[in-house]
Amino acid sequence: MSKADQREQMTNGAGFIAALDQSGGSTPKALALYGVDAAQYSSDEEMFAEIQNMRARIILADDFTKEKVIGAILFERTLGEEIEGRKVADYLWSVKGVVPFLKIDKGLEEQVNGAQVMKPIPGLAETLAKAAPLGVFGTKERSVIHEANAEGIAAVVAQQFDVAREVVAAGMVPIIEPEVNIHSETKVEAEDILKAELLKNLDALEEGQDVMLKLTLPSKANLFDEVADHPRVLRVVALSGGYSTDEACDLLGQNGKMIASFSRALTEGLSKQQSDAEFNSALGSNIDKIYQASV
C-alpha cells in the first residue's frame, strides 16, 4: 500500500478522520473525561502513558477500521510509541488501513486582532523528515479565530498557508485548521471573511500543492462547498469544536461536502473503568454516528 493508496482513501474514502492528537495541554482534560483523575499520575511520563493506553484501546477496537475511519491524527510523541510491536503510524496503516496524520503545531500565541496564530514550530523540517518514513501521510496545524476581524483572520490564514507550503515541500499533505470559536458572537461574519481568505490563498497555490482543510461546522449550511470544490483541496473535514456528539453529527449532516474529524465527540462516554465489551460498544456507537453523518 502506497502514498497513492493513502491519497485515494483521503480523497474519495467514505468515513471520517479520528482526532487522537491530545497533546500536553489537552491531555489532563481528555484523561479526566476518560475517568483518569490527575491524582492517578505523578509525572508527565505517567500521564502520557495513560493517554497512550487510551489511544491504543481505541485503535485496537473492532470498529476502528478503514470501513468507517479513513484517517487518524496523532500527537508527535505517539510516533515513538508501539501497538502490538509496531510503531503506531505503521500499525494504523498496515494493520487497520487507516491513514496517519501528525499534529505539528506547538500551541497558540496570545490573541491579537481577535485571533490566535500558531507559535513558531522549531525543528519542523526534522519532524517531517522523521514522520515521512513511518508512513505518515500528512500533518495538522491549528489556529483559532475568535471574532470577525479581517486583519486577524488574514494573519491566521497567511501563516497557515506558509506552513502548508513547507509540509507540501516535504512530500506530505497538510490539514490547515483555522478554527472559528463556536461561542463567538460574530461567528457568521467571521466564517464569511474566512471563506474569502481561504479561496484567495488556495488560488495562489501551484499545481501539486494540494491541501486539506479542517473547519468549524459553519452557521450557514454548505458555506464551504466552494472551498471543497477547489482543485487544490483534497477534502474538507469538520471539527466538533465543543459541540456534543449528537449536535456535531446533526450539524455535519447539513454540510454535504464535509466529513468529520472529531476528537472529544469520538471519545464521549468512554471510560477506563469500562470492560472491553462496554468500551467497544460505546466507541462503536460513536463511530457509527459520526460515520453516518459523514457519508
C-alpha positions in Angstrom: 0.0 0.0 0.0 1.5 3.3 -1.1 1.2 7.0 -0.8 -1.1 6.8 -3.9 -3.4 4.4 -1.9 -3.4 6.8 1.0 -4.2 9.7 -1.2 -7.1 7.9 -2.9 -8.5 7.0 0.5 -8.3 10.6 1.8 -9.8 12.0 -1.4 -12.6 9.5 -2.0 -12.9 7.2 1.0 -16.2 7.1 2.8 -15.9 7.8 6.5 -14.2 10.3 8.9 -10.8 11.2 10.4 -10.3 10.4 14.1 -8.5 13.1 16.0 -6.3 11.2 18.5 -3.8 14.1 18.9 -4.4 15.2 22.6 -1.2 17.0 23.5 0.4 18.0 26.8 -2.1 20.9 27.2 -5.3 18.9 26.4 -4.3 15.5 27.9 -5.3 16.1 31.5 -8.8 17.2 30.4 -9.1 14.2 28.0 -8.0 11.8 30.7 -10.4 13.3 33.3 -13.3 12.7 30.8 -12.0 9.1 30.4 -12.2 8.6 34.2 -8.5 9.0 35.0 -8.0 11.6 37.8 -4.9 13.7 38.0 -4.1 12.1 41.3 -3.6 8.8 39.4 -0.4 10.0 37.7 2.5 11.9 39.2 4.6 12.8 36.2 4.3 13.7 32.5 5.7 10.2 31.7 2.8 8.6 33.6 0.2 11.0 32.1 1.4 10.3 28.6 1.4 6.5 29.3 -2.3 6.8 30.4 -3.3 8.6 27.2 -1.3 6.2 25.1 -3.2 3.3 26.7 -6.5 5.1 25.9 -5.4 5.7 22.3 -4.2 2.1 21.9 -7.5 0.8 23.3 -9.4 2.9 20.7 -7.2 1.9 17.8 -7.4 -1.8 18.8 -11.2 -1.7 19.0 -13.1 -3.9 16.4 -15.0 -0.9 14.9 -11.8 1.2 14.4 -11.1 0.2 10.8 -10.9 1.9 7.4 -14.5 0.9 6.7 -15.6 3.9 8.8 -12.4 5.6 10.0 -10.3 6.6 7.0 -7.7 8.6 8.8 -6.3 9.4 12.3 -4.4 12.4 13.6 -1.6 11.6 16.1 0.4 13.7 18.6 4.1 13.8 17.9 5.0 11.8 20.9 2.8 9.0 19.7 5.1 8.4 16.7 7.6 6.7 19.0 5.0 4.5 20.7 4.1 1.0 19.6 1.0 -1.1 19.4 1.5 -4.9 19.2 5.2 -4.4 18.5 4.7 -1.9 15.6 5.1 1.8 15.6 1.6 3.4 15.9 1.6 5.1 12.5 2.7 1.8 10.8 0.1 -0.2 12.8 -2.7 2.2 11.8 -1.9 1.9 8.1 -0.5 -1.6 7.7 -3.0 -3.4 10.1 -6.1 -1.1 10.2 -5.9 0.6 6.8 -6.3 4.0 8.5 -4.2 6.9 7.1 -2.0 8.5 9.7 -1.5 12.3 10.2 0.7 14.2 12.6 -0.3 17.2 14.6 2.7 19.6 14.2 1.7 22.9 15.8 3.2 23.9 19.2 0.1 25.7 20.5 -1.2 29.2 20.1 0.1 32.8 20.6 -1.9 35.3 22.7 -4.9 36.8 21.0 -4.2 39.7 18.6 -7.0 41.3 16.4 -9.5 38.7 17.6 -7.4 35.7 16.5 -4.6 33.4 17.7 -1.9 32.5 15.3 0.4 29.5 15.9 3.5 29.7 18.0 6.7 29.1 16.0 7.3 25.4 15.1 11.0 24.8 15.8 12.6 21.8 14.0 9.7 21.4 11.6 11.9 20.1 8.8 13.4 17.4 11.0 10.0 16.4 12.3 8.6 16.0 8.8 11.7 14.1 7.7 11.2 11.7 10.7 7.5 11.2 10.1 7.5 10.5 6.3 9.3 7.1 6.5 6.9 6.0 9.2 4.1 6.2 6.7 2.6 9.5 7.9 0.6 11.0 5.0 0.1 14.5 6.3 0.0 17.0 9.1 -2.4 19.1 11.1 -1.9 22.6 12.4 -4.4 24.6 14.3 -5.1 28.4 14.8 -8.2 29.9 16.4 -10.4 32.8 15.2 -12.5 34.5 18.0 -14.1 37.4 16.1 -14.8 38.7 12.7 -11.7 40.8 12.4 -10.4 40.9 8.8 -6.8 41.6 9.8 -6.7 38.8 12.4 -8.3 36.3 10.1 -5.9 37.2 7.2 -2.9 36.7 9.5 -4.1 33.3 10.6 -4.7 32.1 7.1 -1.5 33.5 5.7 0.5 31.8 8.4 -1.3 28.5 7.8 -0.5 28.6 4.1 3.1 29.4 4.8 3.4 26.3 7.0 1.4 24.3 4.5 3.9 25.0 1.7 6.7 23.7 3.9 4.7 20.5 4.5 3.9 20.0 0.8 7.6 20.6 0.0 8.4 17.7 2.4 6.1 15.4 0.3 3.1 15.4 2.7 -0.4 16.8 2.7 -1.2 19.5 5.3 -4.6 19.8 7.1 -5.0 23.5 7.5 -7.1 24.2 10.6 -8.3 27.8 11.2 -10.9 27.0 13.9 -13.7 29.6 14.5 -14.7 29.7 18.1 -18.3 28.3 18.3 -19.1 30.7 21.1 -18.1 33.8 19.0 -20.8 36.5 18.8 -19.6 37.2 15.3 -19.2 33.6 14.1 -21.3 34.1 11.0 -19.4 37.1 9.8 -16.0 35.5 10.8 -16.8 32.5 8.6 -17.7 34.7 5.6 -14.3 36.5 5.9 -12.5 33.2 6.5 -14.0 31.6 3.3 -12.9 34.6 1.2 -9.3 34.4 2.6 -9.2 30.7 2.1 -10.2 30.9 -1.5 -7.7 33.7 -2.2 -4.8 31.7 -0.7 -5.9 28.5 -2.4 -5.9 30.3 -5.8 -2.2 31.2 -5.1 -1.1 27.6 -4.7 0.6 25.9 -7.6 -0.4 22.7 -9.3 0.6 19.8 -7.0 0.5 21.9 -3.8 -2.6 20.1 -2.5 -4.1 20.6 1.0 -6.9 19.6 3.2 -8.9 21.9 5.5 -10.3 21.3 9.0 -13.0 23.9 9.7 -15.6 24.6 12.3 -19.1 23.5 11.4 -20.5 26.6 9.7 -23.5 28.5 10.9 -24.7 28.6 7.3 -25.1 25.1 5.9 -22.8 24.2 3.0 -20.9 27.5 3.3 -17.6 25.8 2.5 -18.8 23.9 -0.6 -16.8 26.2 -2.9 -13.7 25.5 -0.8 -14.3 21.8 -1.0 -14.6 22.0 -4.8 -11.3 23.9 -5.2 -8.8 22.0 -7.4 -6.1 22.3 -4.7 -8.3 20.8 -2.0 -8.4 17.0 -1.3 -11.0 17.1 1.4 -12.7 19.4 3.9 -13.2 18.0 7.3 -15.1 19.4 10.3 -14.0 19.8 13.9 -16.5 19.2 16.7 -15.4 22.4 18.5 -17.1 21.7 21.8 -20.4 20.5 20.4 -21.7 17.3 21.8 -21.5 14.2 19.6 -25.2 14.4 18.6 -25.1 18.2 18.0 -21.9 17.9 15.9 -23.3 15.0 13.9 -26.6 16.9 13.3 -24.7 20.0 12.0 -22.4 17.8 9.9 -25.3 16.1 8.3 -26.4 19.5 6.9 -23.0 20.0 5.1 -22.8 17.7 2.2 -19.1 18.3 1.3 -17.6 18.0 4.8 -16.7 14.8 6.7 -15.9 14.7 10.4 -12.6 14.9 12.2 -13.8 14.7 15.8 -11.8 14.3 18.9 -14.0 14.8 22.0 -17.1 13.7 20.2 -15.3 10.4 19.3 -14.4 9.6 22.9 -17.6 10.8 24.5 -18.9 8.3 27.1 -15.7 6.2 27.1 -14.1 5.3 30.4 -11.1 3.4 31.6 -13.3 1.6 34.1 -15.5 0.0 31.3 -15.0 -3.6 30.4 -13.7 -4.2 26.9 -17.2 -5.1 25.8 -18.7 -1.9 27.2 -15.9 0.2 25.9 -16.1 -1.3 22.4 -19.9 -1.0 22.4 -19.8 2.8 23.4 -17.0 3.5 20.9 -18.7 1.6 18.2 -21.8 3.6 18.7 -19.9 6.9 18.5 -18.0 5.7 15.4 -21.3 4.7 13.7 -23.0 8.0 14.4 -20.0 10.1 13.2 -19.7 7.8 10.1 -23.4 8.2 9.2 -23.1 12.0 9.5 -20.0 12.0 7.3 -21.4 9.9 4.4 
